[in-house]
């Protein structure tokens, strides 16, 4: 099976990711619900006053992990990524990210509109990955670490 297809299938099945930011040589991780687009960009919403949001404004380099639940003894499958993150600004840019997020989670248009007009308190973020690493003992038992560069 093609590596990109395996990554897309995994992203479809997963709902949460952990994004890692850093400031002053101090890393920070947080967990967010996410959506993705056809280019494998990742989107989530958060409040701009959260630590990860503040750190993205000063350092856009991020990494992260997406792991589906499994039981010890099962084949290990998971995704790591690295890339750049940004807060989406302006109604047009924000709507580009929100269309994926809102569709995935069945978000009502009223909430989307509140995010777009700034009255909700949340903003939309985008990660443009430069690298995905699929660790997959099921499909690649002899070499589970597979890199996909974008």
Secondary structure, 3 states (H helix, E strand, C coil): CCHHHHHHHHHHHCCEEEEEEEECCEEEEEEEECEECCCCCEEEEEECCCHHHHHHHHCCEEEEEEECCCCCCCCCEEEEEEEEEEECCCHHHHHHHHHHHHHHHCCCHHHHHHHHHCCCCEEEEEEEEEEEEEEECCCCCCCCEEEEEC
